[in-house]
């Protein structure tokens, strides 16, 4: 299995809306369950502890192949387009988890 973690920094003008943005994006990402093959878990949360990044996405996929398919899935691409209008930076970590 693969874990995909993304953190985003909201644009300064979006920071006052962080709570609303987190709720709306969380619902959009959660709707991908059952739509994207191989996506096992997905959650989005708002960072309450300060620091540079405001939002975190945590996903679990069956395999690297499933994760790669997620990246180009039309439903995910549509959400990415929205995210890009809201954020100014992003970091990502991908790793294999569980038994190999």
VEXKOL-558936 format. One record per residue: residue number from 1; residue in three letters; x, z, y of N, C-alpha, C, O in turn. Coordinates in Angstrom, 1 decimal, decimal comma, m for minus. Each point is the difference from the previous one (the first is absolute). Layout:
N
REC    i   aa      nx      nz      ny     cax     caz     cay      cx      cz      cy      ox      oz      oy
REC  NUM  Ala       X       Z       Y       X       Z       Y       X       Z       Y       X       Z       Y
...
REM end
This chain:
100
REC    i   aa      nx      nz      ny     cax     caz     cay      cx      cz      cy      ox      oz      oy
REC    1  Unk     0,8     0,0    m1,2    m0,8     0,0     1,2     0,9     0,0     1,2     1,2     0,4     0,0
REC    2  Unk    m1,8    m0,8     1,1     0,7    m0,1     1,3    m0,7     0,7     1,1    m1,2    m0,1     0,1
REC    3  Unk     1,9     0,9     0,7    m0,5     0,6     1,2     0,5    m0,7     1,2     1,2    m0,4     0,1
REC    4  Unk    m2,2     0,1     0,8     0,3    m0,8     1,2    m0,4     0,9     1,2    m1,2     0,3     0,1
REC    5  Unk     2,1     0,2     0,7    m0,3     0,9     1,1     0,4    m0,7     1,3     1,1    m0,5     0,2
REC    6  Unk    m2,0     0,4     0,7     0,2    m0,6     1,3    m0,3     1,0     1,1    m1,0     0,7    m0,1
REC    7  Unk     1,8    m0,6     1,1    m0,3     0,8     1,2     0,0    m0,9     1,2     0,8    m0,9     0,2
REC    8  Unk    m1,7     1,2     0,7    m0,2    m0,8     1,3     0,1     0,9     1,2    m0,5     1,1     0,0
REC    9  Unk     1,0    m1,7     1,1     0,0     0,7     1,3    m1,0    m0,8     0,8     0,1    m1,2     0,2
REC   10  Unk    m1,1     1,9     0,3    m1,1    m0,7     0,8     0,6    m0,4     1,4     0,9     0,7     0,5
REC   11  Unk    m1,4    m1,8     0,0     0,4    m0,3     1,4    m0,4     1,1     0,9    m1,0     0,7    m0,3
REC   12  Unk     1,7    m0,4     1,4    m0,3     1,1     0,9    m1,4     0,0     0,4    m0,6     1,1     0,1
REC   13  Unk     0,0    m2,2     0,2    m1,4     0,0     0,5    m1,0     0,3    m1,1    m1,2     0,2     0,3
REC   14  Unk     1,6    m0,3    m1,6    m0,8     0,3    m1,1     0,0     1,5    m0,5    m0,9     0,4    m0,7
REC   15  Unk     2,0     0,3     1,1     0,1     1,4    m0,4    m1,1     0,9     0,2    m0,4     0,8    m0,8
REC   16  Unk    m0,3    m0,9     2,0    m1,2     0,8     0,2    m1,1    m0,2    m1,0    m0,9     0,8    m0,2
REC   17  Unk     0,9    m2,0    m0,4    m1,0    m0,4    m1,0     0,4     0,2    m1,4    m0,6    m0,5    m1,0
REC   18  Unk     1,7     1,3     0,8     0,6     0,1    m1,4    m1,0     0,4    m1,0     0,0    m0,5    m1,1
REC   19  Unk    m0,8     1,5     1,4    m0,9     0,6    m1,0    m1,0    m1,1    m0,5    m0,3    m0,2    m1,1
REC   20  Unk    m0,3    m0,5     2,1    m1,0    m1,0    m0,3     0,7    m1,2    m0,7    m0,6    m0,5    m1,0
REC   21  Unk     1,8     0,1     1,4     0,7    m1,1    m0,7     0,3     0,4    m1,4    m0,2    m0,8    m0,9
REC   22  Unk     0,6     2,0     0,6     0,3     0,5    m1,3    m1,2    m0,1    m0,9     0,0    m0,4    m1,1
REC   23  Unk    m1,2     0,8     1,6    m1,2     0,0    m0,7    m0,4    m1,4    m0,4    m0,4    m0,3    m1,1
REC   24  Unk     0,4    m0,6     2,1    m0,4    m1,3    m0,2     0,9    m0,8    m0,9    m0,5    m0,7    m0,9
REC   25  Unk     1,8     0,8     1,1     1,0    m0,7    m0,9    m0,1     0,6    m1,4     0,1    m0,7    m1,0
REC   26  Unk    m0,3     2,1     0,9    m0,1     0,6    m1,3    m1,1    m0,6    m0,8     0,1    m0,2    m1,2
REC   27  Unk    m1,3     0,0     1,8    m1,1    m0,6    m0,6     0,3    m1,4    m0,5    m0,4    m0,4    m1,1
REC   28  Unk     1,0    m0,4     2,0     0,3    m1,4    m0,4     1,0     0,0    m1,1    m0,2    m0,8    m1,0
REC   29  Unk     1,2     1,6     1,0     1,0     0,0    m1,1    m0,7     0,5    m1,3     0,3    m0,6    m1,1
REC   30  Unk    m1,1     1,6     1,2    m0,6     0,6    m1,2    m0,9    m1,1    m0,7    m0,2     0,0    m1,2
REC   31  Unk    m0,4    m0,8     2,0    m0,9    m1,1    m0,5     0,7    m1,0    m0,8    m0,6    m0,8    m0,7
REC   32  Unk     2,0     0,8     0,7     0,7    m0,9    m0,8     0,0     0,4    m1,5     0,3    m0,8    m0,9
REC   33  Unk    m0,6     2,1     0,6     0,0     0,4    m1,4    m1,1    m0,7    m0,7    m1,1    m0,1     0,5
REC   34  Unk     1,4    m0,5    m1,6    m0,9    m0,8    m0,8    m0,1    m1,4     0,4    m0,6    m0,8    m0,6
REC   35  Unk     1,3     0,5     1,7     0,0    m1,4     0,5     1,4    m0,6    m0,3     0,1    m1,2    m0,4
REC   36  Unk     0,9     1,9     0,6     1,4    m0,4    m0,2     0,4     0,4    m1,4     0,1     1,2    m0,3
REC   37  Unk     0,2    m2,2    m0,6     0,4     0,4    m1,4     1,3     0,8     0,0     0,9    m0,4     0,7
REC   38  Unk    m0,9     1,4    m1,5     1,2     0,8    m0,2     0,2     1,1     1,1     1,0     0,7    m0,1
REC   39  Unk    m1,9    m0,6     1,0     0,1     1,1     1,0    m0,7     1,2    m0,6    m1,3    m0,1    m0,2
REC   40  Unk     2,0     1,1     0,0    m0,5     1,2    m0,7    m0,5     1,1     1,0    m1,1     0,6    m0,2
REC   41  Unk     1,8    m0,4     1,3    m0,3     1,0     1,0     0,4    m0,5     1,4     0,9    m0,8     0,1
REC   42  Unk    m1,7     1,2     0,9     0,4    m0,4     1,4    m0,6     1,1     0,9    m1,2     0,3    m0,1
REC   43  Unk     2,0     0,1     1,0    m0,5     1,0     1,0     0,8    m0,2     1,3     1,2    m0,3     0,0
REC   44  Unk    m1,9     0,6     1,1     0,6    m0,1     1,3    m0,2     1,3     0,7    m1,1     0,6     0,0
REC   45  Unk     2,1     0,0     0,6    m0,1     1,2     0,7     0,7     0,0     1,3     0,9    m0,8     0,3
REC   46  Unk    m1,3     1,7     0,6     0,5     0,2     1,3     1,0     1,1     0,0    m0,2     1,1    m0,5
REC   47  Unk     1,4    m1,3     1,1     1,0     1,0     0,1    m0,4     1,0     1,0    m0,2    m0,3     1,2
REC   48  Unk     0,1     1,6    m1,6    m0,3     1,1     0,9     1,2     0,8     0,4    m0,1     0,9     0,8
REC   49  Unk     1,3    m1,3    m1,3     1,1     0,8     0,1     1,0    m0,5     1,1     1,2     0,4     0,0
REC   50  Unk    m1,6    m1,3     0,9     0,9    m0,5     1,0     0,9    m1,0    m0,5    m0,1    m0,4    m1,2
REC   51  Unk     1,1     0,0     2,0     0,9    m1,0    m0,4    m0,4    m1,4     0,4    m1,0    m0,2     0,6
REC   52  Unk     1,8    m0,8    m1,0    m0,2    m1,3     0,5    m1,2    m0,7    m0,6    m0,7    m0,8     0,7
REC   53  Unk     0,4     1,0    m2,0    m1,0    m0,8    m0,7    m1,3     0,7     0,0    m0,1     1,3    m0,1
REC   54  Unk    m1,0    m2,0     0,3    m1,3     0,5     0,1    m0,9    m0,1    m1,2    m0,8     0,8    m0,3
REC   55  Unk     1,0    m1,9    m0,5    m0,8    m0,3    m1,2     0,9    m0,2    m1,2     1,1    m0,5     0,1
REC   56  Unk    m1,7     0,9    m1,3     0,7    m0,3    m1,2    m1,0    m0,5    m1,0    m1,1     0,4    m0,2
REC   57  Unk     1,6    m1,5    m0,5    m0,8    m0,6    m1,1     0,8     0,3    m1,3     1,2    m0,3    m0,1
REC   58  Unk    m1,9     0,7    m0,9     0,6     0,3    m1,3    m0,8    m0,7    m1,1    m1,2     0,2    m0,1
REC   59  Unk     1,8    m1,1    m0,6    m0,6    m0,8    m1,0     0,7     0,2    m1,4     1,2     0,2     0,0
REC   60  Unk    m1,9    m0,4    m1,0     0,6     0,0    m1,4    m0,5    m1,3    m0,6    m1,2    m0,3    m0,1
REC   61  Unk     2,1    m0,5    m0,5    m0,3    m1,2    m0,7     0,5     0,1    m1,4     0,9     0,7    m0,4
REC   62  Unk    m1,6    m1,5    m0,5     0,4    m0,1    m1,4     1,4    m0,5    m0,2     0,7     0,4    m0,9
REC   63  Unk    m0,2    m1,3     1,8     1,3    m0,7    m0,2     0,4    m0,6     1,3    m0,7     0,0     1,0
REC   64  Unk     2,0    m0,4    m1,0     0,5    m0,8     1,2    m0,8    m1,2     0,2    m0,2    m0,5     1,1
REC   65  Unk    m0,2    m0,2    m2,2    m0,7    m1,2     0,1    m1,4     0,3     0,7    m0,4    m0,8     0,8
REC   66  Unk    m0,2     1,8    m1,2    m1,3     0,4     0,7     0,2     0,3     1,5    m0,8    m0,4     0,8
REC   67  Unk     1,9     1,0    m0,5     0,3     0,3     1,4     0,3    m1,3     0,8    m0,5    m0,1     1,1
REC   68  Unk     1,2    m0,8    m1,7     0,3    m1,3     0,6    m1,3    m0,8     0,3    m0,2    m0,6     1,0
REC   69  Unk    m0,8     0,7    m2,0    m1,2    m0,7     0,1    m0,9     0,6     1,2    m0,7    m0,7     0,7
REC   70  Unk     0,8     2,0    m0,6    m0,7     0,8     1,1     0,4    m0,5     1,3    m0,8    m0,2     1,0
REC   71  Unk     2,1    m0,1    m0,8     0,6    m0,4     1,3    m0,7    m1,3     0,5    m0,1    m0,2     1,2
REC   72  Unk    m0,3    m0,7    m2,1    m0,6    m1,2     0,4    m1,5    m0,1    m0,2    m0,6    m1,1     0,2
REC   73  Unk     0,0     2,1    m0,7    m1,4     0,0    m0,3    m0,7    m0,1     1,3     0,3     0,7     1,0
REC   74  Unk    m1,3    m1,6    m0,9    m0,7    m0,2     1,3    m0,6     1,2     0,6    m0,1     0,2     1,2
REC   75  Unk    m0,4     0,7    m2,0    m0,6     1,3     0,5     1,0     0,8     0,7    m0,2     0,6     1,0
REC   76  Unk     1,4    m0,5    m1,6     1,1     0,8     0,6     0,6    m0,7     1,2     0,3     0,6     1,0
REC   77  Unk    m0,2    m1,9    m1,0     0,5    m0,8     1,1    m0,9     0,2     1,2     0,5     0,1     1,2
REC   78  Unk    m1,8     0,0    m1,4    m0,9     0,2     1,1     0,2     1,4     0,7    m0,1     0,1     1,2
REC   79  Unk     0,4     0,9    m2,0     0,2     1,3     0,5     1,4     0,0     0,7     0,1     0,7     1,1
REC   80  Unk     0,9    m1,3    m1,6     1,3    m0,1     0,6    m0,2    m0,6     1,4     0,7     0,5     1,0
REC   81  Unk    m1,5    m1,5    m0,8    m0,2    m0,6     1,3    m0,5     1,1     1,0     0,4     0,0     1,2
REC   82  Unk    m1,3     0,8    m1,6    m0,5     1,1     0,9     1,1     1,0     0,3     0,2     0,4     1,1
REC   83  Unk     0,5     0,0    m2,2     1,1     1,0     0,2     1,0    m0,5     1,0     0,5     0,7     0,9
REC   84  Unk    m0,1    m2,0    m0,9     1,0    m0,5     0,9    m0,5     0,0     1,4     0,9     0,0     0,9
REC   85  Unk    m2,1     0,1    m0,6    m0,5     0,1     1,4     0,1     1,4     0,5    m0,1     0,3     1,2
REC   86  Unk     0,3     0,7    m2,1     0,0     1,4     0,3     1,3     0,7     0,1     0,2     1,0     0,6
REC   87  Unk     0,8    m1,6    m1,3     1,3     0,7    m0,2     1,1    m0,7     0,6     0,0    m1,2     0,3
REC   88  Unk     1,1     2,0     0,0     1,2    m0,6     0,6     1,2     0,1    m0,9     1,0    m0,6     0,2
REC   89  Unk    m1,1     1,4    m1,3     1,1     0,0    m1,0    m0,5     0,5    m1,3    m1,1     0,6    m0,2
REC   90  Unk     1,9    m0,9    m0,9    m0,4     0,2    m1,3     1,2     0,3    m0,9     1,1    m0,6     0,3
REC   91  Unk    m1,2     1,5    m1,3     1,0     0,2    m1,0    m0,7     0,0    m1,3    m1,1     0,3    m0,1
REC   92  Unk     1,9    m0,7    m1,0    m0,6    m0,1    m1,3     0,9     0,5    m1,1     1,2    m0,3     0,1
REC   93  Unk    m1,7     0,9    m1,1     0,8     0,4    m1,1    m0,8    m0,4    m1,3    m1,2     0,3    m0,1
REC   94  Unk     1,9    m1,0    m0,8    m0,6    m0,4    m1,3     0,8     0,6    m1,1     1,3    m0,2     0,0
REC   95  Unk    m1,9     0,8    m1,0     0,8     0,5    m1,1    m0,8     0,0    m1,3    m1,2     0,1     0,0
REC   96  Unk     1,9    m0,2    m1,1    m0,7     0,1    m1,3    m0,2     1,5    m0,3     0,9     0,8     0,2
REC   97  Unk    m2,0    m0,5    m0,8    m0,3     1,4    m0,3    m0,5     0,1    m1,4    m0,4    m1,0    m0,6
REC   98  Unk     0,4     2,2     0,0    m0,5     0,2    m1,3     1,0    m0,5    m1,1     1,1    m0,3     0,3
REC   99  Unk    m1,6     0,2    m1,5     0,8    m0,5    m1,1     0,2    m1,5     0,1    m0,9    m0,8     0,4
REC  100  Unk     2,1     0,4    m0,8     0,3    m1,4    m0,1     0,0    m0,5    m1,4     0,3    m1,2    m0,2
REM end
